[in-house]
Amino acid sequence: MESTNNKRATIYFDAQLHKALRLKAAESDRSVSDLVNEAVRLSLSEDAEDLKAISDRVNEPRRSFADFVTELKDTGKL
């Protein structure tokens, strides 16, 4: 860990998940903390992408599921 602004947290893992995480850390010569931080960063990055996609589509017209299914039937796609 390079940052001096690290915060400590207690996290409880499923026993098998913890074992896999420890083995991956040992195999990759990284710490469990590094692996968890990377996973959390990836997850938050994906969330940010999803939120941007939602924001980009906020002005798109909306239609109901029923209307969509009816359109599929009318066009012979169902």
C-alpha positions as CSV (number, residue, x, y, z in Angstrom):
1,M,0.0,0.0,0.0
2,E,1.5,3.2,-1.1
3,S,-1.0,5.8,0.2
4,T,-0.6,7.2,3.7
5,N,-4.3,8.0,3.8
6,N,-5.4,4.3,4.2
7,K,-8.3,3.5,6.4
8,R,-8.7,0.3,8.3
9,A,-12.0,-1.6,8.1
10,T,-13.1,-5.0,9.4
11,I,-14.7,-7.1,6.7
12,Y,-16.1,-10.6,7.2
13,F,-15.7,-13.0,4.3
14,D,-17.3,-16.3,3.6
15,A,-14.7,-18.9,4.7
16,Q,-14.2,-20.3,1.2
17,L,-14.1,-16.9,-0.4
18,H,-11.4,-15.8,2.1
19,K,-9.4,-18.9,1.4
20,A,-9.5,-18.2,-2.4
21,L,-8.6,-14.6,-1.8
22,R,-5.6,-15.6,0.4
23,L,-4.4,-18.1,-2.3
24,K,-4.8,-15.6,-5.1
25,A,-2.8,-13.0,-3.0
26,A,0.0,-15.5,-2.4
27,E,0.1,-16.6,-6.1
28,S,0.1,-13.0,-7.4
29,D,2.6,-11.8,-4.7
30,R,0.1,-9.1,-3.7
31,S,-1.7,-8.4,-0.4
32,V,-5.3,-9.3,0.3
33,S,-5.8,-5.6,0.8
34,D,-4.5,-4.8,-2.6
35,L,-6.8,-7.4,-4.2
36,V,-9.9,-6.1,-2.3
37,N,-9.1,-2.5,-3.1
38,E,-8.8,-3.4,-6.8
39,A,-12.1,-5.2,-6.7
40,V,-13.9,-2.4,-5.0
41,R,-12.4,0.2,-7.4
42,L,-13.5,-2.0,-10.4
43,S,-17.0,-2.3,-8.9
44,L,-17.3,1.4,-8.3
45,S,-16.0,2.2,-11.8
46,E,-18.7,0.0,-13.3
47,D,-21.3,1.8,-11.1
48,A,-20.1,5.1,-12.4
49,E,-20.4,3.9,-16.0
50,D,-23.9,2.6,-15.4
51,L,-24.9,6.0,-13.8
52,K,-23.5,7.9,-16.8
53,A,-25.4,5.6,-19.2
54,I,-28.6,6.3,-17.3
55,S,-27.9,10.0,-17.2
56,D,-27.2,10.0,-21.0
57,R,-30.6,8.3,-21.6
58,V,-32.7,10.3,-19.3
59,N,-34.5,12.2,-22.1
60,E,-35.2,9.1,-24.2
61,P,-38.9,8.4,-24.7
62,R,-40.4,5.8,-22.4
63,R,-42.8,3.1,-23.2
64,S,-44.4,0.4,-21.2
65,F,-43.5,-3.3,-21.4
66,A,-47.0,-4.1,-22.6
67,D,-46.6,-1.6,-25.5
68,F,-43.2,-3.1,-26.4
69,V,-44.6,-6.7,-26.4
70,T,-47.6,-5.6,-28.5
71,E,-45.2,-4.0,-31.0
72,L,-43.2,-7.2,-31.2
73,K,-46.4,-9.2,-31.9
74,D,-47.6,-6.6,-34.5
75,T,-44.3,-6.8,-36.4
76,G,-44.3,-10.6,-36.3
77,K,-41.2,-10.8,-34.1
78,L,-43.2,-12.8,-31.5
